Amino acid sequence: MSGIATPRARPVAGATAPARAAEGGGARRLDPKYLPLAATVSLFAAMALLGSLRYDGFFSAQVFLNLLIDNAFLVVVAVGMTFVIL
């Protein structure tokens, strides 16, 4: 080489992950602080999928309303505790 430093190409704003990986940025990895959230969402999605495959009408409006009615006391407690903390 001639000893002249050439600037590295900077990623374009809004570039997609494959474009950044092609530029040498590597694959995008999950930040460890989001691992519990990712695990929770994954388990919820898996349970919803299993429930919809196993039981007819699992995603019906009536089932959703029953869940809200059965757990309404938790909403009341959560709102009350929020006011206590504030």
N, C-alpha and C positions, 0 to 999 in steps of 0.2 A: 504494500500500500504506500501511498505517497505521504502519509502522515497527516492528511487533512481530515478533520473530524466532520462527518456528515450528520446532520440531525436525524434522529429517528422519527419515523412517521407517527404522528399523534392520531389517536382514534377520533373519528368523526362523531360529533355530538349526535346521539340518537342511533348510533350503530348497534346492530343486533349482536347477540352473543356469538353466533358463528362467525360474524365478520371480525369481532375482537379476537376470537380464538385463532382465526387465520392470520391475524397480525402478530401472533405470538403472545397474546394476553392470557392464553390458557382457558380452560373451561371454567365456567362460573360455579362456585361452590357455595353451599348453604352455610350461612353464618351460624356458629354454634349457639348463639344466644336465641336464635329462632327455632332450635331443635324441638323444645317442648311444644311450641305452637304447631309446628309441622306434624309432630306425632299425634297431637290431639285432633287436628283437622283430618289426618289420614285415618285414624281410628273411627271418627264420626262418619266419614264417607264410607268406610268399609261396613260399619254397622247398618247404615242406611241402605246400602246396596244389598246386604244380606237380608234385611227385613223386607225390602221390596220384592226380592226373589222368593222368599219363604211364605209371605202372607199376602193374600189378595187385598187390595185397598189400603195398603200401608201408607201411601202418600195421599190419602183422601182428606178432604177438608174436615170431616168429622173427627178423624184421629188427631189432627193438628189442634182442633178446638178442645178436645178432651185433654190433651197435654197441657194446654194453657189453663184450663179450668182446674185440673188436678194440682197444678203447681202455682196457682195464684197466690197462695200464702207466702211462698218464697219471694215473690215480687214485693209484697207488702213488707216483709221483714227486711229485704234489701234496701228499699226506699227509706224505711225507718232508721236503719243503721247508718245510712248515708247522712241523714239529718243529724244524727247523734254525733257522728264524726266531725261534721262541719261545725 
